[in-house]
């Protein structure tokens, strides 16, 4: 636990795919996921305005020495007026990010596509989190994606794979996996 205490402050941008920051168009929205994660991790929430200049947003976030959690209110694959897109900018700034996916999006290629987009632009991807719905550990294991667990979901049976969220896991387990992943990113010089 002492190793976790000496890490740089956790500064995470939370991403979602879809329109206007919605998670799969469902009633659950990105701000609700961010609030829950902020409470879980004990981090203050920073605001990113959807119409703000992307370079100014990244400069402001990077100047903040304290820990924070912020939601990007736009799909990271959307184009920017200046060219490129948010994923490219996040990779250039080496901004550690979480990708939150609504359970309805799991029936699509969005988890793999979002992961591939972020990896393509070398965004330090902390992991994927499912929002709502039942957690299916076998299906998430078969995905081969860096799932950390779920928030707002319904429990199912326990998983055996180390480091992968079990369905019966508490929010504290998800918080621990996030902190461990942050430590891994720090060892890689990304955090």
N, C-alpha and C positions, 0 to 999 in steps of 0.2 A: 504494500500500500504506500510505502514511502516513495517509491518510484513514481507513483501517480501524482504525488504532491509536488514533485519538482518539475512537472511538465509546464510548457508555456500555457498561458490562459486559453481555454477553449473558446474559439471564435468560429462559429458554424453558420453557414447559410443553408437554409432549408428550401429545397426545390420541390416543385410538383409539376406534372405535365397536364396540360389542358388549358382551357380558356379562363382568363381572369383569375388565375391562381386557384381555381376550383380543383378538387380532387375527384376526377372522373365525373364531374357535373353533379355529384351527389350533394346532399344537404351539408355533409361534413366539409368544412373548408380548411384551407391551409392555415389561416390564423388559429383555428382551434387546435390543430396538430402542433403548431409552434408553441402555443400557450401550455399545452400539456407537456411537451418536451422541456420547455423552460422551467416549469415547476419540478419536473423529474430531475433535471440536472442542476437546479439552483442557479440558473443563468438569467440575467436581465435580457429583455427583448428589445432589440433595436428595430426601427422602422425603415423600410425601403419603399419609397414612393414609386408607384408604377410609371409615372411620367418623368421621373428624375433622369438627369444625364448619367448614363452608366459609368463613365470614367470618374465623375464626381462622387458617385455612390461608392465605388471601390476605393477611391482615395480616402473618403471619410471613414469607411470601415477599417481600412488598414492603419489609419492613424490612431485608432482607439487601442490603448494598451490593455484595457480590462477585458475580461471574458464577456461574451455576448452570443446571442442567438437571434437570427433575423430571417424573415421569410422573403424570398424573391417572389413578388406578386405576378410574375410573368413566366410562361413556359421558357425554360432555358434554351430551347431550340428556335424560339421566335427571332426573326431578323431584327437588327437594330437599324435605325435611320442612318447611322454613320457607316453601315456595312457590317458584315459579320453577324454574330449573335451572342447572347449571354453566355452560352457554354464556352465559346472561344475566349471571351473576356475573362471568365472565371478561371480558365486554364492559364491564361497569360499572367493573372495575378496570383496563381497558385492558391486559390481560395478553397479551403476544405468545405465540403458540402455533403448534405444528407438528401437523399431522394425519397420522398414520401409518396406512396401510391395507394389510391383507394382500392378496396377489395374488388370492386367492379372492374378495375383496370387489369386485374390479374388474368382475366380471360382474353386479354389482348396481347399484342407483342410489345406494349409500352414498357414493361419492366426491362426487357432485354434491350429495346431501342434506346431508352433513356440511359441505361448503363453504358451502352456502346457510344452514344453521343458524348457523354462525359469523359469516357476513357479516350476517345479520339482526340479530344482537346486537352487531355492530361489534367483534368480537374481532379484534385485529390478527393476521391469519393470515399467518405467515411463508411457508407453503407446504405442499404435500402430498408425502409420501414413501411409495413402495411398499416393502413388506416382503416379500421372497422372490419366487420365481417369475421367469419370463422378463420382461424389460423390453421393451415394445412401443412404441417411440417414435412411430410413426404413430398408434396408438390414443390415446396420451396427448396428442398434439398435437390430435387431433380432439375430445378431451374439453373443451378450452378452459378447463381448470382450472389453478391455479398449481402444477404439478408441479415439484419440485426434482430428483427422481431416485429411485433405488432403493437399498436396502440388502439384502444377502443374496440378490441376484438373479443370474440367468444372463445373460451378455452376448449382445447381438444387434448388428445393424449400427448405424453411427454416424448421429446426427441432424444436420441442417444448421441448425436453428433456433437463433439465438443465445440464450443464457440458459436454454435447456432442456436437461435432462440427456441426454447420449448414453448409449447402452447400454454402450459400451466404456469409459465414464468410470470412473475410479478413485474410491474413497471421498474422496480429496483433492479431486476435482472437485466432489463433492457438498458438501464442507465449504466450498469457495470460493463456491459458489452461495448457501449459507446465510449466509455472511458478507456477501456482496453484498446479499442481501435485507435483512439486518439494517441495513446502511448506508442502504438505501432507506427503511426504516421510520424510521430516525433522522432523515433529511432531512424526512420527513413529520411529525416530532414525536411519533411513536408509541413508538419504542424508548426 
